[in-house]
Every structure is written in C-alpha cells, then in structure tokens.
Amino acid sequence: MNTILPEESPLHVADATKNRYIGITLAGKGSTAEVWYAIPRATLSGTDLPVDVVSLRSRVCAVKLYRLYASRIYIKNELPAIKRLQTLSGHLRARFTEPLDFSDEAEKDDPCWFAMKVVQGFTLTQLRKAIFLSKRTVPEEFVFHMYIQLHEALKFLHTSDPPMTKGDLVAVNIMIDPTTEDVPGFPNIKLIDFGGAQVGEYTNDSVFAAGGGNGRNCFHGIEFTDLVDSLGYVLAARRCLDGSNLEQVMNLQERLPRVLKITRHYASPEALQAIERLLEETRKSIEISFPTDQQILDALNGSVSTTSSRL
C-alpha cells in the first residue's frame, strides 16, 4: 500500500529512489521535475556518532525527480545525454551537469530520477534579477567571460564524437559557480538540464547556429543570439571589418573569443571588485540556498524515525 506523502516532502526522494537517497530540502522545480538536495544513504553506513556535519556537507548531492507524465523526456533525451557526458574527457567536462547515479530500468509507472553533483551557485536568471534590483552596471569583462566559457562548452559538445547538442540554451539552464574559477576573479559557468539534448544528430557547422525548426540543431534563446550578434558588431566596428566580406564574417565567431580573452586578461581591479559585489549580492538575494547544518541533521533524524516506523 502506497503512503500518501505531502506535496514537496523530502520523503518523496527516498520513496522515488527506493531508499537510496535521503531528501533534505528542495533546490528547485520546473514543469517536468523537482530537484532536491539529498545524501546517498550508502555513504552513511558505518558513520560514527555523533555525526560529523562537516563531513556530511561534502556528501550532499542533487537528485532530479521527474514527474510521471514527463518520464518520456528523461528516457528519450536526458538519460542518453547525461550518460554520454560521462564518457567525455578533458577539463571542459566540468562545464556540464556531473551525474553520479541513475534510476533503474523503469516500468510504466516507476519514477525516473538521477543524482548529480551540486553546484553551489545560482542561475543566470537569478544573477540577472539581482543585477536589475541593484541597478549596478555589469563590467563588460564579465559578459565577455560568460561568452567565452559558453563558446568553449558548446564547441566541446558539437565537436565531440559523436556530436551532441544542448537543445535549450536559456538563462535558467546556465549556472554561475562562484566556488570554482579557471580564471582568477571570474566564476565558472555550468550548463544544466539536458532534457532537450540530442546525441549524434548535429549537422550544422556553426557553433552558434540558431535552430531551424527541424529538431536537429541547438535552439538558443533570442537573448543569447542577440548577445552573439551584438558582440560581433562590436568586434567588427573595432576591427573596421567590411560587412560585405563574407570570409571575414564567417571567421568572426572563431576570432571573437580570442579577442575577448585579451580584454578579460587585462580586467581592471575595479572591474573585478564589481564582479565580486554582483556575485555576493546574488548569493544573498536567492530564495533557495544550500542546506544548513541543522537541515541536514533534521533530514537524517527524520529518515531514521520514518524507517523505524515502517519496520
């Protein structure tokens, strides 16, 4: 007999994963899935008492639970995509969702899920909201940095063998991770949510080609393609390019990241301080943050009491 659980209960995590994960707090939700902070139950075996919360924090992961009606998206698109991501090598692999575990072969009404490493940051949507509320000016070096890392990440996918597309490059699926920096002063970006991804179906040579409606290319949000275009215009103006020279225009996307890297490299101390302030203000403004020590302990205590009551 199935137990009726309250909406958005951490107990859903244990129920859906067949007790492999202990839910802590809700990290986010969308139309097709919820994402929960959780702890793998297997890592708790042999844990000494009293519990070392610092050690537990390092074990917290994120579990994405698909709604039953959306499980087809997971099986058809996201599961093959994240399994493909596991096979890729190179430092740019860290630019994407890092899966840890998957649901078993699902029957018709079984919940679909997968566990992944936590990104202790925020989405580009949340960053933009914080920028709007603070009315601060964003240093152009920060915009260039995000463009460079997005360019590297997408090219990495598109040129892998077989090639792979992201499918839905929008602000809510771009994470800013202030805890990691490949370039001092600039947080790394990560691409999440591969429900629209395709493996082995990329046919367009352009890294930033807009989707043509045939389901075979990356579909980028209009704001992102506008950004690419505007940066191209800036570079063209600086270099006095002749707009009628097709070869120069075609080479623009390859040369643009190299030029922007120079600008990023010579970022002023004032620009770096402004970026740091933006990141800090965004961290303070987001509604959902990483679980506190008390929330982790409460989840473990609740899991123990629930397990005991079922015995």
N, C-alpha and C positions, 0 to 999 in steps of 0.2 A: 504494500500500500504506500503510495507516494505521500510524503509530507508536504503540506501546503506551506510555502515559505513566504514571508513578507516581501514586498517589492524592494529591489535593490538591497537585498540582505547578503552579507558576506557568506552565509551558508550556501548560497547558490553556487559558489566556487567549488566547495567540497562536493556538493551534490553532482554538479556537471562533470567534474574531473574524476569522479569515483574515488574521492577522498585523497587524491594525490597532492592537492594544494589546499592551503588554509587561507581563506579570504581575509583581508584586513580592512581596507577602505576602497571606495570607488575612485578610480583615477580619471575616468571619462566615459562618455557614452555617445552613441550615434544612432542612426536609424536602423542599422543592421547588427550592432554588437555593443557590449559593455566591456570596459577594460578595468580590471581590479588589481590593486596591489595585493600580493599574496606571498606565502612562504611554502616551498616544497616540503611536504610532510616527511619525506625520506631524509632530509637533512637534519631533522630533529632527533632521529634515533641516536641514543647514547649521549644526548646533550646533558651536561651536568646541571644540577640545581644548586643555588639559584641561577636562573637563566642569565646569560651574558647578552644584554640587549645590543651592545655594540657589534657583537658577532652576528646577531640575528639581522641587523640592519643590512649587513653585507650580503645576506641571503635573499633579501626581498626581490621579487621579480614582478612582472606584469602578466596577467592572464587575460586574454581576449576571449570572451564568451559570445558566440554568435547566437542570435535569436533563431528559433527553429525555422521560420519562414525564409531566413537568409542563408541557411546552411549550404545551399546550392552554390552561392557565390564563393564560399570558403573552399568547397571541394573542387570547383571548376577553376577558380582563379588564384585565390590567395595561397592555398596549400601548395600547389605546384611552384608558385613563385618563391615562397619562403624556403621551400626545400632546395630550390635552385640557388638561392642566396647562400645557403650553407656550403655549396660546392665552390663558390668563387674564392679566389685567393688574392692577396695584395692588401696594402694598407687602406685602400678606398673601400674595402668591405665594411669598415666601421661607419660608413656613411648611411647605413641602412638598418632596418629592423634586424635585431640579432636573436633569432629563435633558439629556444632551449628544449622544447618538448611539444609534442602534438597529441591530439586526441586519437584514440584507437579507431580502427576502421568502423565508421559509423553506420548503424542501421537507420531506418527511415526516421524514427522519432528520437534518436540519440542526439544529445547536444554536441556541437562541434566547437573546438577551442584550440588555442595554442598558447604556450608560455614563451616569454621573451625577456631579454634584459631590460631593466628600467632605464629610461633616460630622465635624469633628474634636472629637467629643464622645463620649457614651455613651447607652445606652438607659435608659429609666425603670426597667426591670428591674434593670439594674446599679446604678443610684442607690439603689433600694430595698434591694438586698443590702448595699451599703456602709453605709447607714443602720442596718440591722439589726445588722451586725457591730460598728459603732462605738457602738451603743446611745445615739446622740445624739437629742435632741429636734429635730424639724423645725419651724422657725418657721412659724406659720400664714400669714404673708405669702407664703411660698414656695409653699405649697399653693394659696393664692388666685391667685397669679401664674400657675401652671400651668393652673388652671381658666379664667382669663380668656383666656389665649392659645389654649387648646383650643376654647373657646367661639367666639372670633373666627375660628379656622381652619375649624371645621365650618360655621359660618354662612356663611362665604365660599363654601364648596363648595356648600352646599344652596341658596343664593340666586343662584348663577351661572346663566347661560343658555346651554345647557340645564343643569339642576341636576345635581349629582354627589354620590355618597355615597362614604365611605371604606370601609365594609364590615366592617372588623375592627379596631376601635379597642381595642387591648390594649397593655399596658406595653412589650412588646418592640418594638412598632412606633412608639414615641414616643421621639424623640431629644432629648437635652438638649445644647445647643450653647453652651458657655461662651465661645466666641470672638466671639459676637455678642450685643449687648444693645440692645433697643429701650428698655428702662427700666434706668437705671444700677443695678448690683448684682444684676440678675435675668437669668439666661441665657435665650436664646430657645429655644423648642421647635420641632421639625420633625416632621412626620408622614411616615413612610416605608412602603414595601411596600404597593402598591395592587393586589395580586393578588385582593382581594375587592371591588374598587371597581365601581361601576356608573355609567354616564353617561346622563342623560336619563330616569331611572326613579324619581326621588324623588317620593313622593306625600304624605308626612306633613309638616304644617307645623311640628311641634315639632323644634327643633334637636337635642334630646337624647332623641328618642323611641327606646325600645327596639325592636329588630326584632320583627316579629310572626310570623316564620317564613315569610313569603311571598317572601323574597329581594328585596324592593323598598325596604327601609329600612336605615339604618345599624344594624349589630349591635355594641353596645358591651359590653365586658366587665362582669361583675357588679360588680367593684370600682369601676369608673368610675361606673356608675349609682348605686351606694351613696354615692359621694362627692357626686354631684349632689344626691341626696336629703338627705344629712346637712347639706350647706351650705344647702339650702333650709330645713331645720328650724332651723338656727342663725339665719338671717335672720328667719324667721317669729317666733322667740322674741324677737329683739331689737326687732322692729317690732310685737310683740303682735298679729300677724295673727289674724283669726278663721278657723279652719280650714274653716268652712262657707261662707266667702265664695269662691265658685268663681272669680270675676273676679280677685280678688287672687292666688289660687293660680296662675291661668293667666299672670298678668303677672310672676310671681316670677322666671322664668328670664331675662326681659329686664331686670329691675331688679337682679338679683343681681350681674352683672358690674360695674355702675356703683358699687354699694355696695362691692364688694371692691376696686375700683381706688382708692378713697379710703383703705382700710386699707393697701394696698400703698404708696401715695404717702407715707404717714407711718410707714413702716417705721423702726424704731429702728436706731442704729448697731450695737447688739448683735445684732439680727436679721440685718443684712447681713453681719456678721462670721461668724455661724453658717452662713449660706448659703455663704459663701466657703470655709469649712472643709469643709463637706459636699462641695462640688464638687472640692476638692483631694484629699480622701480617696478619692473615687470614681475620679478620674483615676489615682491610684496603685494602686488595687485591681483595675482591669480587666485581664484577661489579654491582650487584644489591643489594641495601640495603633498610632498612625500609624507608618509605616515610618521607620527610622533612615536617615541619610545613607548608611551602609555597605550597608544592604539595597537601597537604590535603585541604588547603583553596582554591586553584585553582580548585580542583575537585568539591568542594561544589559550588563554584561560577559558574562553567561550568554546573553543574547539574541544578542549578536554572534557568540559561539562556536558557538551552535546553528545560526544562519543560515549561517555559513561551512561547517559540517559537512554541511549539506544541499545545498550547491552542488556 
